[in-house]
Amino acid sequence: MSDLLKNIDARTKLAGTNKLEILLFTLGLDQRSGRRETFGINVFKVREVMRTPDITQAPDMPSSVEGMVSLRGALVPVIDLARYAGIQTESRPDIMIVSEYNGHTQGFLVEAVDTILRLDWSVMRVPPDMLTVQMGGLVTAVTELESGKLVMMLDVEKVLAETTQNSNRVDTTTVIQNQKIVNKTVFFADDSLVARSQIEQTLDAMNIHHAHAINGKRAWEELLRIAQAAEIQGVAVKDLIHLVLTDVEMPEMDGYMLTKQIKSDPRFAGIPVLMHSSLSGLSNQKLGQSVGVDGYVAKFEPHKLSQSIANFLLRDVDN
């Protein structure tokens, strides 16, 4: 495991269009199914991997939250992923993945970490309905390795919303409102059910019309249909869609590739693209700028998101 730890920092600095690197891990042998499933988490979200430290139990915590640990003077919640996912195992998790996400740090208890794989987002598929139901919406993407092993990507936003204080309910009192942009239309793409709910609540509070897709590929297909409808109506696409909001990490086509497609098609001229992601590091922002992103806002702060959306829509009004 030491070699793996040495490589994580270097690998998190790598960023390629429509590429991702995932850390594979297992949660243990499920006593009910007799299977040991393999899961993945984006390396960009991994701060370190360590042996499970001493955990202090805390009162009034969800059942899947094991307790708290002190890391460099900060208290960090620790989530037992097997318990959260409903996987019944006999062994205690030996490893803790320390993840930094949306400005919050948390530990995920797992049985073992395996390796880091570099993949193309195009091989990550939307999970079939049966798997979505079986895993309670926990999985946002799946891929099959050459060995035949199935790897499932976790919806980290869902885990955190249900196990920490990060509720998926939006405090709409912090949302920016402006009568000048009421009834404008925003199209957004995000693969997380929790994130889509949060975005919808924000846009509803702003009195803005919206439509969405669950990943970049489906967003691009829907935008092409809108472009065809605009041509039939004899109007510009920018008269129907006033802003595109996109996540970065999405199966089949990521936000960088979606932005590149939009910016290279003259039919979408004049439509700003705002990137909305938990991957808010400088390297990610620079990569976004290289494909034409007009703005970048970190997840999930409704005030900042609504402010960024309002700023772009007001430019359209003023012009």
Disulfide bonds with the S-S distance in Angstrom:
none
